[in-house]
């Protein structure tokens, strides 16, 4: 069995990434790669796969060298779904081998802290892969279920990592007073507090206790994950309270690349 498809008993970010990559490879083989991807204007499903495979190769080089690396620009030898799936699986497998042979807290360049650790890339590739599987399943009309634990960490990653990245790239989130982000199906709660001129402070609670601020967005954790990444969601499952315009202003900000 390919390492990309294995799930060990103790699952860390690298192993979760491997499972996500195996599912993505399966989705590639079952998708019309000419189909447009609504969340990535101008891209086809094929473009998404090529992008993700090259991102894996880029991340593998960073983890191996611990340094910033040039972007990759490889492509499959044909556009047939099975061939493209195999090409992708090779890229994913290479990254997994690098991640599992690297100590997670080994110092490594990252695009947020520069002097971060290798585990950053295992987490980042888990969520990159998961969200692009959502894209493939959306354009193919399939249901895409995401594990609640992965979704909750995905929400955390947007709030503790991507918001900072986008802020420093000149896209600060529209947030001028505290906002609660509430998972209705788990005990996860996040409180975002503005700290101008920097990005907001983020505090996470996992005890189900309420957050005493009027502005909030509440939804199942998988919906929150998609919502923060600007992916399609069932609006009926999203509840906004407090100043709706302020909450919507935050949600429509450029929170992710």
VOFIGU-849244 format. One line per field, with one value per residue (C-alpha): residue in one letter; x, y, z. Coordinates in Angstrom, 1 decimal. Layout:
<pts>
r: c(A:...)
east: c(X:...)
north: c(Y:...)
up: c(Z:...)
</pts>
This chain:
<pts>
r: c(X:X:X:X:X:X:X:X:X:X:X:X:X:X:X:X:X:X:X:X:X:X:X:X:X:X:X:X:X:X:X:X:X:X:X:X:X:X:X:X:X:X:X:X:X:X:X:X:X:X:X:X:X:X:X:X:X:X:X:X:X:X:X:X:X:X:X:X:X:X:X:X:X:X:X:X:X:X:X:X:X:X:X:X:X:X:X:X:X:X:X:X:X:X:X:X:X:X:X:X:X:X:X:X:X:X:X:X:X:X:X:X:X:X:X:X:X:X:X:X:X:X:X:X:X:X:X:X:X:X:X:X:X:X:X:X:X:X:X:X:X:X:X:X:X:X:X:X:X:X:X:X:X:X:X:X:X:X:X:X:X:X:X:X:X:X:X:X:X:X:X:X:X:X:X:X:X:X:X:X:X:X:X:X:X:X:X:X:X:X:X:X:X:X:X:X:X:X:X:X:X:X:X:X:X:X:X:X:X:X:X:X:X:X:X:X:X:X:X:X:X:X:X:X:X:X:X:X:X:X:X:X:X:X:X:X:X:X:X:X:X:X:X:X:X:X:X:X:X:X:X:X:X:X:X:X:X)
east: c(0.0:1.3:2.5:0.1:-2.9:-1.7:-3.3:-1.2:-2.7:-1.2:-2.1:0.0:-0.1:2.1:0.0:-3.2:-1.8:-1.0:-4.6:-5.9:-3.5:-4.7:-8.3:-7.3:-5.6:-8.8:-10.9:-8.6:-9.1:-12.9:-13.2:-13.6:-10.4:-11.8:-14.5:-14.2:-13.6:-16.0:-13.7:-10.7:-11.9:-10.3:-9.0:-10.1:-9.9:-6.7:-5.1:-6.0:-4.2:-1.1:-1.0:-1.3:1.3:3.8:3.1:3.9:7.2:8.0:7.2:9.3:12.3:11.8:11.7:14.7:16.8:15.2:15.4:13.0:12.8:11.8:8.3:8.0:6.5:6.1:3.1:1.8:2.6:-1.0:-4.3:-6.1:-7.5:-5.7:-2.4:-2.9:-3.8:-0.7:1.5:-0.1:0.3:4.0:4.4:2.4:4.4:7.7:6.5:5.2:8.6:10.4:7.9:8.0:11.8:12.1:11.9:8.7:10.3:13.4:14.0:12.7:11.8:8.1:6.3:4.8:7.6:10.6:12.3:9.6:9.6:9.1:5.7:4.3:4.5:2.8:-0.1:-0.1:-0.2:-2.9:-5.2:-4.1:-4.9:-8.2:-9.5:-8.6:-10.4:-13.4:-12.9:-12.7:-15.8:-17.7:-17.0:-17.8:-21.1:-19.9:-20.4:-17.1:-17.0:-14.2:-13.2:-14.3:-10.8:-9.2:-11.9:-11.4:-7.6:-8.3:-10.3:-7.5:-4.9:-6.9:-7.2:-3.7:-1.7:-3.4:-4.9:-1.4:0.0:-2.7:-2.3:1.4:0.7:-1.5:-4.9:-6.0:-9.3:-12.2:-12.4:-12.8:-14.4:-14.3:-15.8:-16.7:-16.4:-18.5:-18.7:-22.2:-21.4:-18.1:-16.9:-14.7:-14.9:-12.6:-12.5:-10.9:-9.8:-8.5:-5.0:-4.2:-1.9:-1.3:-3.5:-6.2:-5.4:-6.9:-8.0:-9.4:-11.5:-12.5:-14.8:-18.0:-18.3:-19.9:-17.9:-19.4:-19.3:-22.3:-20.9:-20.6:-20.8:-21.9:-22.0:-20.9:-17.2:-16.9:-19.0:-16.8:-13.7:-15.2:-16.6:-13.3:-11.7:-14.6:-15.8:-19.5:-21.6:-25.2:-26.2:-29.0:-26.5:-24.7:-26.1:-24.8:-25.7:-24.9:-23.9:-24.5:-22.8:-19.6:-19.6:-20.2:-17.5:-15.0:-16.2:-15.8:-12.3:-9.4:-8.7:-6.6:-4.5)
north: c(0.0:3.5:5.5:8.2:6.0:4.7:5.8:4.8:4.3:7.6:10.4:13.6:16.3:14.4:11.2:13.3:14.9:11.5:10.4:13.6:13.2:9.7:10.9:13.7:11.3:9.2:12.3:13.3:9.9:10.3:14.0:15.6:17.6:20.1:21.2:24.8:25.2:27.9:28.9:29.4:31.6:30.8:27.5:24.0:20.9:20.0:23.4:22.7:19.3:20.7:23.6:21.3:18.8:21.6:23.1:19.7:19.6:23.2:22.3:19.1:21.2:23.7:21.0:19.2:22.3:24.3:27.3:29.2:27.5:28.4:27.5:24.3:24.1:20.5:18.9:15.4:13.8:13.8:15.2:11.8:11.6:8.4:9.7:13.0:11.1:9.0:12.1:13.8:10.8:10.7:14.4:13.7:10.6:12.4:15.1:12.5:10.7:14.0:14.9:11.5:11.4:14.9:15.8:17.9:20.7:20.9:24.6:25.5:28.5:29.3:32.1:33.4:33.3:32.6:30.8:28.3:24.5:21.6:20.7:23.9:22.4:19.1:21.2:23.6:20.8:18.9:21.9:22.9:19.3:19.1:22.4:21.5:18.2:20.2:22.1:18.9:17.4:20.7:20.9:17.2:17.5:15.2:15.5:16.1:15.2:16.6:15.1:17.5:17.4:18.4:21.1:22.6:22.8:24.3:27.1:27.6:27.8:30.4:32.5:32.1:31.8:33.0:36.1:37.2:36.3:38.3:41.2:41.5:41.2:44.3:42.6:43.3:41.7:44.0:43.8:46.8:45.1:41.6:38.7:35.2:32.3:29.4:25.7:24.5:20.8:20.7:22.5:24.9:28.6:31.4:35.0:37.5:40.8:43.7:44.8:47.6:48.1:44.4:41.4:40.4:38.4:34.9:32.9:29.4:27.6:23.9:23.6:24.7:27.8:30.9:33.9:37.1:39.4:40.5:39.9:36.3:33.7:30.2:27.1:23.4:23.3:21.9:24.8:27.3:25.8:26.2:29.6:31.1:29.8:31.3:27.9:27.2:26.4:25.9:29.3:27.9:26.3:29.7:32.0:35.6:37.7:41.1:43.6:41.5:44.0:43.9:40.2:39.9:42.4:40.2:37.1:38.7:40.0:38.3:35.9:33.5:33.6)
up: c(0.0:-0.8:2.2:1.0:1.9:5.3:8.6:11.7:15.2:16.4:13.9:13.7:11.1:8.7:8.8:8.6:5.5:4.0:4.5:2.9:0.0:-0.7:-0.7:-3.0:-5.4:-5.5:-6.2:-9.1:-10.8:-10.5:-11.7:-15.1:-15.0:-17.5:-15.1:-13.7:-10.0:-8.6:-5.7:-8.0:-10.9:-14.2:-13.0:-14.1:-11.9:-13.7:-12.8:-9.1:-9.2:-10.9:-8.4:-5.4:-6.7:-7.3:-3.8:-2.3:-4.2:-3.1:0.6:0.4:-0.8:2.0:4.7:3.3:3.0:5.9:3.6:1.3:-2.1:-5.6:-6.7:-8.8:-12.3:-13.3:-15.1:-15.8:-19.1:-20.1:-19.0:-18.4:-14.9:-14.0:-15.3:-13.5:-10.3:-10.5:-11.1:-8.1:-5.9:-6.7:-5.5:-2.4:-1.6:-1.9:0.5:3.0:3.0:3.7:6.5:8.2:8.2:9.7:13.4:13.7:15.8:13.5:12.7:9.2:7.1:6.9:5.1:8.4:11.0:8.7:11.6:12.3:12.5:10.0:11.5:10.1:6.6:7.6:9.0:6.1:3.5:5.4:5.0:1.5:0.4:2.3:1.0:-2.6:-2.2:-1.3:-4.6:-6.7:-5.0:-5.4:-9.1:-9.5:-7.6:-4.8:-1.1:0.7:4.4:6.5:9.9:12.7:14.3:11.0:10.4:13.9:13.4:9.9:11.5:14.0:11.2:9.3:12.5:13.9:10.7:7.6:9.1:10.1:6.6:4.8:7.2:6.5:2.8:2.9:3.3:6.9:8.0:8.6:12.3:14.7:17.7:19.2:17.3:18.4:16.0:17.5:16.4:17.0:16.9:18.9:22.0:20.0:20.5:19.2:20.3:17.9:19.4:17.3:18.0:15.6:13.8:13.9:13.1:15.7:18.8:18.8:21.9:21.5:24.1:23.8:26.9:25.2:27.4:25.9:24.7:26.0:23.0:20.9:17.5:16.5:13.7:14.6:12.4:12.4:12.5:8.9:7.7:9.5:7.9:4.4:5.2:6.3:3.1:1.1:-0.1:-0.8:2.3:3.2:4.4:6.5:8.9:9.5:12.3:12.5:15.6:16.8:14.1:11.0:8.7:10.8:11.0:7.2:6.6:8.5:6.7:3.2:4.0:2.2:5.1:3.0:-0.1)
</pts>
